Amino acid sequence: MMKALIVEDESMARMRLVKILEASFPNVEVVAQTDSITGTLDYLRRSGDPDIIFMDVELSDGDCFEVFRQRDVRSKVIMTTAYDSYALKAFEAGSIDYLLKPVSVSALQRALGRCETAVAAAGSAVGSADGGSAGSAAENSTDAGRIMASVSGAKKWKKRMLVRVGEQYVPLELASIACFLSEDKCNYVYMTSGGRYLLDLTMDKICEGLDPESFFRVSRGCIVRREAVKTVLRHLNGRLKLELSVRTPEELFVSRSRVDDFLSWLE
């Protein structure tokens, strides 16, 4: 039986993860749940490191990496994240398991399988060391160092972008952007001042340079900036309707599959 700690400040996401673990993974026992850096550090100091920690990236009092800065965590770590492809690549490069929200059973099975293998291997290494054969420090190390290495090599998000207007290039401050929107197979950037510019980038390419704290892709054809969101209304089929600080040629909606992540991001 593997003992697990869930670190997640979003109650619905926490409940969902617990429910999936209880229903599909009888070999995992959730021994505690925390929702902050402070609470997590307190628990680890009192109770020690469990076999596995499910760790949300953004917590109520900061990012989860502060936990690893303050404590040498010995658990296997599975990150739960709504980050874009940059962050996922960083975790993969550091051999860190991750779950992209909303968590699915298949993704959880993959991550837990790798953790179970690693926990068993670590136990074997400890047994060998007790018998007189010193195990490699690297083999017995935790995920904490690799997580911090991934963070230290983190990409610095763009503060501005260039758009071409005729024969000129115009620099735009990202802080002055309201949204990116696809219209008639073309992509545009809408400024808080009311202007708009045609872009020669795909939505996927645009996302790569945007800070996920400031921008959210609400659908395949729309990315909004947090400060531009004025109101959020419940709509049909579980979607959300958005009103921004600028006028757009069509109504903007948050896709049903992204509603929970959007609301969490907006808080």
DRENTI-59276 format. One record per residue (C-alpha): x, y, z; residue in three letters; residue number from 1. Coordinates in nm, 4 decimals. Layout:
residues N
[node [X; Y; Z]; ALA; NUM]
...
//
This chain:
residues 267
[node [0.0000; 0.0000; 0.0000]; MET; 1]
[node [0.1425; 0.3386; -0.1045]; MET; 2]
[node [0.0649; 0.6345; 0.1187]; LYS; 3]
[node [-0.0220; 0.9577; -0.0623]; ALA; 4]
[node [-0.0506; 1.3260; 0.0257]; LEU; 5]
[node [-0.2675; 1.5492; -0.1933]; ILE; 6]
[node [-0.1609; 1.9146; -0.2141]; VAL; 7]
[node [-0.4349; 2.1069; -0.3970]; GLU; 8]
[node [-0.6078; 2.4374; -0.3164]; ASP; 9]
[node [-0.9049; 2.3804; -0.5470]; GLU; 10]
[node [-1.1615; 2.1792; -0.3503]; SER; 11]
[node [-1.3375; 2.0328; -0.6552]; MET; 12]
[node [-1.0097; 1.9141; -0.8081]; ALA; 13]
[node [-0.9063; 1.7672; -0.4728]; ARG; 14]
[node [-1.2354; 1.5816; -0.4315]; MET; 15]
[node [-1.2157; 1.4507; -0.7880]; ARG; 16]
[node [-0.8663; 1.3125; -0.7359]; LEU; 17]
[node [-0.9614; 1.1462; -0.4067]; VAL; 18]
[node [-1.2684; 0.9909; -0.5682]; LYS; 19]
[node [-1.0687; 0.8472; -0.8587]; ILE; 20]
[node [-0.8016; 0.7071; -0.6274]; LEU; 21]
[node [-1.0576; 0.5421; -0.3997]; GLU; 22]
[node [-1.2527; 0.3933; -0.6909]; ALA; 23]
[node [-0.9705; 0.2731; -0.9134]; SER; 24]
[node [-0.6487; 0.2456; -0.7129]; PHE; 25]
[node [-0.6914; 0.0346; -0.3952]; PRO; 26]
[node [-0.3141; 0.0207; -0.3544]; ASN; 27]
[node [-0.3032; 0.3951; -0.2780]; VAL; 28]
[node [-0.4112; 0.5343; 0.0587]; GLU; 29]
[node [-0.4669; 0.9106; 0.0857]; VAL; 30]
[node [-0.3297; 0.9896; 0.4308]; VAL; 31]
[node [-0.3723; 1.3684; 0.4223]; ALA; 32]
[node [-0.4790; 1.6666; 0.2139]; GLN; 33]
[node [-0.3343; 2.0193; 0.2255]; THR; 34]
[node [-0.4066; 2.3336; 0.0264]; ASP; 35]
[node [-0.1093; 2.5634; 0.0887]; SER; 36]
[node [0.2683; 2.5835; 0.1173]; ILE; 37]
[node [0.2434; 2.6452; 0.4908]; THR; 38]
[node [0.0039; 2.3577; 0.5512]; GLY; 39]
[node [0.2129; 2.1193; 0.3428]; THR; 40]
[node [0.5369; 2.2050; 0.5221]; LEU; 41]
[node [0.3642; 2.1695; 0.8596]; ASP; 42]
[node [0.2307; 1.8267; 0.7663]; TYR; 43]
[node [0.5657; 1.7020; 0.6345]; LEU; 44]
[node [0.7465; 1.8200; 0.9482]; ARG; 45]
[node [0.4934; 1.6470; 1.1741]; ARG; 46]
[node [0.4367; 1.3257; 0.9805]; SER; 47]
[node [0.7346; 1.2813; 0.7514]; GLY; 48]
[node [0.7338; 1.2163; 0.3781]; ASP; 49]
[node [0.4687; 0.9842; 0.2307]; PRO; 50]
[node [0.5436; 0.7559; -0.0631]; ASP; 51]
[node [0.3757; 0.9897; -0.3132]; ILE; 52]
[node [0.2759; 1.3557; -0.3212]; ILE; 53]
[node [0.0204; 1.4834; -0.5719]; PHE; 54]
[node [0.1274; 1.8464; -0.5970]; MET; 55]
[node [-0.0680; 2.1286; -0.7592]; ASP; 56]
[node [0.1598; 2.3963; -0.9060]; VAL; 57]
[node [-0.0341; 2.7038; -0.7925]; GLU; 58]
[node [-0.1378; 2.7035; -0.4266]; LEU; 59]
[node [-0.3303; 2.9523; -0.2153]; SER; 60]
[node [-0.0136; 3.1146; -0.0769]; ASP; 61]
[node [0.2254; 3.0819; -0.3712]; GLY; 62]
[node [0.3723; 2.8233; -0.6079]; ASP; 63]
[node [0.4482; 2.4726; -0.4864]; CYS; 64]
[node [0.8196; 2.5028; -0.5624]; PHE; 65]
[node [0.8607; 2.6918; -0.2347]; GLU; 66]
[node [0.7967; 2.3604; -0.0561]; VAL; 67]
[node [1.1055; 2.2132; -0.2233]; PHE; 68]
[node [1.3102; 2.5244; -0.1504]; ARG; 69]
[node [1.2403; 2.4889; 0.2216]; GLN; 70]
[node [1.2514; 2.1121; 0.2634]; ARG; 71]
[node [1.4374; 1.8139; 0.1220]; ASP; 72]
[node [1.1297; 1.6154; 0.0206]; VAL; 73]
[node [1.1952; 1.2429; -0.0112]; ARG; 74]
[node [0.8656; 1.1434; -0.1738]; SER; 75]
[node [0.7913; 1.0649; -0.5346]; LYS; 76]
[node [0.6127; 1.3669; -0.6789]; VAL; 77]
[node [0.3326; 1.3827; -0.9336]; ILE; 78]
[node [0.2599; 1.7367; -1.0445]; MET; 79]
[node [-0.0989; 1.8327; -1.1235]; THR; 80]
[node [-0.1028; 2.1281; -1.3575]; THR; 81]
[node [-0.3003; 2.3306; -1.6059]; ALA; 82]
[node [0.0230; 2.4751; -1.7468]; TYR; 83]
[node [0.0911; 2.4926; -2.1189]; ASP; 84]
[node [0.3303; 2.2774; -2.3224]; SER; 85]
[node [0.6403; 2.4611; -2.1954]; TYR; 86]
[node [0.5886; 2.3470; -1.8388]; ALA; 87]
[node [0.5016; 1.9935; -1.9414]; LEU; 88]
[node [0.8238; 1.9698; -2.1430]; LYS; 89]
[node [1.0187; 2.0976; -1.8437]; ALA; 90]
[node [0.8702; 1.8305; -1.6174]; PHE; 91]
[node [0.9293; 1.5607; -1.8782]; GLU; 92]
[node [1.2920; 1.6676; -1.9198]; ALA; 93]
[node [1.3390; 1.6285; -1.5461]; GLY; 94]
[node [1.1646; 1.2890; -1.5442]; SER; 95]
[node [0.8849; 1.4339; -1.3317]; ILE; 96]
[node [0.5424; 1.2807; -1.3651]; ASP; 97]
[node [0.2567; 1.5197; -1.4229]; TYR; 98]
[node [-0.1199; 1.5105; -1.4572]; LEU; 99]
[node [-0.2882; 1.7652; -1.6803]; LEU; 100]
[node [-0.6132; 1.8906; -1.5305]; LYS; 101]
[node [-0.8816; 1.7686; -1.5367]; PRO; 102]
[node [-0.7186; 1.4461; -1.4197]; VAL; 103]
[node [-0.8106; 1.1309; -1.6105]; SER; 104]
[node [-0.7947; 0.7695; -1.4888]; VAL; 105]
[node [-0.5604; 0.6665; -1.7712]; SER; 106]
[node [-0.3129; 0.9469; -1.6994]; ALA; 107]
[node [-0.3245; 0.8671; -1.3297]; LEU; 108]
[node [-0.2601; 0.4996; -1.4007]; GLN; 109]
[node [0.0464; 0.5879; -1.6077]; ARG; 110]
[node [0.1919; 0.8178; -1.3426]; ALA; 111]
[node [0.1205; 0.5832; -1.0527]; LEU; 112]
[node [0.2702; 0.2901; -1.2394]; GLY; 113]
[node [0.5975; 0.4755; -1.2774]; ARG; 114]
[node [0.5889; 0.5836; -0.9131]; CYS; 115]
[node [0.5182; 0.2328; -0.7895]; GLU; 116]
[node [0.8164; 0.1007; -0.9839]; THR; 117]
[node [1.0394; 0.3774; -0.8472]; ALA; 118]
[node [0.9234; 0.3241; -0.4875]; VAL; 119]
[node [0.9920; -0.0502; -0.5151]; ALA; 120]
[node [1.3347; 0.0151; -0.6673]; ALA; 121]
[node [1.4204; 0.2602; -0.3894]; ALA; 122]
[node [1.3211; 0.0004; -0.1303]; GLY; 123]
[node [1.5472; -0.2568; -0.2949]; SER; 124]
[node [1.8335; -0.0105; -0.2979]; ALA; 125]
[node [1.7897; 0.0616; 0.0714]; VAL; 126]
[node [1.7867; -0.3129; 0.1430]; GLY; 127]
[node [2.1089; -0.3598; -0.0499]; SER; 128]
[node [2.2709; -0.0724; 0.1366]; ALA; 129]
[node [2.1708; -0.2250; 0.4710]; ASP; 130]
[node [2.3352; -0.5477; 0.3600]; GLY; 131]
[node [2.6624; -0.3700; 0.3009]; GLY; 132]
[node [2.6317; -0.2652; -0.0616]; SER; 133]
[node [2.6104; 0.1130; -0.0865]; ALA; 134]
[node [2.3404; 0.2277; -0.3263]; GLY; 135]
[node [2.3980; 0.5200; -0.5583]; SER; 136]
[node [2.2916; 0.8573; -0.4171]; ALA; 137]
[node [2.1481; 0.9414; -0.7551]; ALA; 138]
[node [1.9427; 0.6244; -0.7564]; GLU; 139]
[node [1.8024; 0.7010; -0.4107]; ASN; 140]
[node [1.7451; 1.0720; -0.4744]; SER; 141]
[node [1.3983; 1.2222; -0.4893]; THR; 142]
[node [1.2199; 1.4253; -0.7516]; ASP; 143]
[node [1.2770; 1.7544; -0.5646]; ALA; 144]
[node [1.6134; 1.8316; -0.7225]; GLY; 145]
[node [1.4866; 1.7601; -1.0727]; ARG; 146]
[node [1.1798; 1.9764; -1.0137]; ILE; 147]
[node [1.3943; 2.2692; -0.9014]; MET; 148]
[node [1.6301; 2.2149; -1.1962]; ALA; 149]
[node [1.3306; 2.2357; -1.4289]; SER; 150]
[node [1.2124; 2.5548; -1.2612]; VAL; 151]
[node [1.5560; 2.7169; -1.2647]; SER; 152]
[node [1.5691; 2.6618; -1.6393]; GLY; 153]
[node [1.2209; 2.8012; -1.6826]; ALA; 154]
[node [1.1372; 3.0110; -1.9787]; LYS; 155]
[node [1.1045; 3.3859; -1.9264]; LYS; 156]
[node [0.7721; 3.4904; -2.0675]; TRP; 157]
[node [0.7522; 3.7556; -2.3353]; LYS; 158]
[node [0.6621; 4.1104; -2.2365]; LYS; 159]
[node [0.6018; 4.2315; -2.5916]; ARG; 160]
[node [0.5493; 4.1055; -2.9450]; MET; 161]
[node [0.6026; 4.2406; -3.2953]; LEU; 162]
[node [0.3248; 4.2593; -3.5526]; VAL; 163]
[node [0.3682; 4.3487; -3.9149]; ARG; 164]
[node [0.1602; 4.6350; -4.0532]; VAL; 165]
[node [0.2368; 4.6806; -4.4220]; GLY; 166]
[node [0.6108; 4.7323; -4.4447]; GLU; 167]
[node [0.6451; 4.8221; -4.0784]; GLN; 168]
[node [0.6783; 4.6247; -3.7566]; TYR; 169]
[node [0.4851; 4.7526; -3.4579]; VAL; 170]
[node [0.5887; 4.6492; -3.1033]; PRO; 171]
[node [0.2944; 4.5665; -2.8764]; LEU; 172]
[node [0.3136; 4.5419; -2.4979]; GLU; 173]
[node [0.1437; 4.2220; -2.3825]; LEU; 174]
[node [0.0062; 4.4127; -2.0833]; ALA; 175]
[node [-0.1955; 4.6221; -2.3329]; SER; 176]
[node [-0.3551; 4.3199; -2.5034]; ILE; 177]
[node [-0.7141; 4.2186; -2.4270]; ALA; 178]
[node [-0.7377; 3.8968; -2.6282]; CYS; 179]
[node [-0.6344; 3.6935; -2.9305]; PHE; 180]
[node [-0.9192; 3.5829; -3.1539]; LEU; 181]
[node [-0.9622; 3.3663; -3.4632]; SER; 182]
[node [-1.1959; 3.5077; -3.7266]; GLU; 183]
[node [-1.2541; 3.3642; -4.0745]; ASP; 184]
[node [-0.9360; 3.1530; -4.0593]; LYS; 185]
[node [-0.7279; 3.4555; -3.9544]; CYS; 186]
[node [-0.5893; 3.5379; -3.6095]; ASN; 187]
[node [-0.6093; 3.8859; -3.4597]; TYR; 188]
[node [-0.4845; 4.0547; -3.1471]; VAL; 189]
[node [-0.7253; 4.2973; -2.9781]; TYR; 190]
[node [-0.5762; 4.5818; -2.7758]; MET; 191]
[node [-0.7270; 4.7354; -2.4638]; THR; 192]
[node [-0.7211; 5.0662; -2.6526]; SER; 193]
[node [-0.9730; 4.9226; -2.8987]; GLY; 194]
[node [-0.7443; 4.8578; -3.1954]; GLY; 195]
[node [-0.6701; 4.5209; -3.3525]; ARG; 196]
[node [-0.3886; 4.3748; -3.5620]; TYR; 197]
[node [-0.3704; 4.0796; -3.7984]; LEU; 198]
[node [-0.1210; 3.8119; -3.6938]; LEU; 199]
[node [0.0687; 3.5593; -3.9033]; ASP; 200]
[node [0.0953; 3.3155; -3.6117]; LEU; 201]
[node [-0.1142; 3.0125; -3.5224]; THR; 202]
[node [-0.2924; 3.0046; -3.1875]; MET; 203]
[node [-0.0588; 2.7289; -3.0692]; ASP; 204]
[node [0.2442; 2.9429; -3.1545]; LYS; 205]
[node [0.0938; 3.2454; -2.9813]; ILE; 206]
[node [0.0394; 3.0396; -2.6641]; CYS; 207]
[node [0.4034; 2.9379; -2.6449]; GLU; 208]
[node [0.5171; 3.2881; -2.5502]; GLY; 209]
[node [0.2365; 3.3839; -2.3128]; LEU; 210]
[node [0.2566; 3.3745; -1.9346]; ASP; 211]
[node [-0.0173; 3.1302; -1.8238]; PRO; 212]
[node [-0.0730; 3.3441; -1.5160]; GLU; 213]
[node [-0.1886; 3.6333; -1.7368]; SER; 214]
[node [-0.3407; 3.4591; -2.0388]; PHE; 215]
[node [-0.5851; 3.1699; -2.0713]; PHE; 216]
[node [-0.6943; 2.9853; -2.3854]; ARG; 217]
[node [-1.0696; 2.9630; -2.3321]; VAL; 218]
[node [-1.1291; 2.7789; -2.6607]; SER; 219]
[node [-0.9385; 2.6710; -2.9706]; ARG; 220]
[node [-0.9931; 3.0142; -3.1245]; GLY; 221]
[node [-0.9642; 3.2520; -2.8307]; CYS; 222]
[node [-0.7071; 3.3530; -2.5697]; ILE; 223]
[node [-0.7990; 3.6149; -2.3100]; VAL; 224]
[node [-0.5929; 3.8239; -2.0698]; ARG; 225]
[node [-0.7026; 3.8131; -1.7076]; ARG; 226]
[node [-0.7351; 4.1896; -1.6659]; GLU; 227]
[node [-0.9591; 4.2149; -1.9724]; ALA; 228]
[node [-1.2296; 3.9869; -1.8298]; VAL; 229]
[node [-1.5180; 4.2000; -1.6973]; LYS; 230]
[node [-1.7963; 3.9491; -1.6356]; THR; 231]
[node [-1.8497; 3.5741; -1.6549]; VAL; 232]
[node [-2.1979; 3.4297; -1.7096]; LEU; 233]
[node [-2.3236; 3.0723; -1.6966]; ARG; 234]
[node [-2.4472; 2.9610; -2.0381]; HIS; 235]
[node [-2.6024; 2.6622; -2.2100]; LEU; 236]
[node [-2.4364; 2.3184; -2.2133]; ASN; 237]
[node [-2.2089; 2.3984; -1.9217]; GLY; 238]
[node [-2.0201; 2.6726; -2.1021]; ARG; 239]
[node [-1.9361; 3.0221; -1.9763]; LEU; 240]
[node [-2.0030; 3.3443; -2.1640]; LYS; 241]
[node [-1.7423; 3.6179; -2.1305]; LEU; 242]
[node [-1.7676; 3.9930; -2.1504]; GLU; 243]
[node [-1.4350; 4.1665; -2.2028]; LEU; 244]
[node [-1.3259; 4.5256; -2.1608]; SER; 245]
[node [-1.3187; 4.5575; -2.5424]; VAL; 246]
[node [-1.5795; 4.4827; -2.8044]; ARG; 247]
[node [-1.5318; 4.1786; -3.0249]; THR; 248]
[node [-1.7225; 4.0869; -3.3422]; PRO; 249]
[node [-1.8637; 3.7711; -3.1873]; GLU; 250]
[node [-1.9621; 3.6439; -2.8442]; GLU; 251]
[node [-1.6870; 3.4703; -2.6501]; LEU; 252]
[node [-1.7364; 3.1431; -2.4651]; PHE; 253]
[node [-1.5268; 2.9186; -2.2448]; VAL; 254]
[node [-1.5360; 2.5603; -2.3700]; SER; 255]
[node [-1.7119; 2.3219; -2.1315]; ARG; 256]
[node [-1.3973; 2.1125; -2.0810]; SER; 257]
[node [-1.2035; 2.4224; -1.9718]; ARG; 258]
[node [-1.4580; 2.5783; -1.7367]; VAL; 259]
[node [-1.3137; 2.4469; -1.4073]; ASP; 260]
[node [-0.9574; 2.5395; -1.4993]; ASP; 261]
[node [-1.0691; 2.8822; -1.6195]; PHE; 262]
[node [-1.2551; 2.9631; -1.2981]; LEU; 263]
[node [-0.9579; 2.8470; -1.0921]; SER; 264]
[node [-0.7235; 3.0607; -1.3040]; TRP; 265]
[node [-0.9477; 3.3651; -1.2726]; LEU; 266]
[node [-0.9558; 3.3566; -0.8906]; GLU; 267]
//
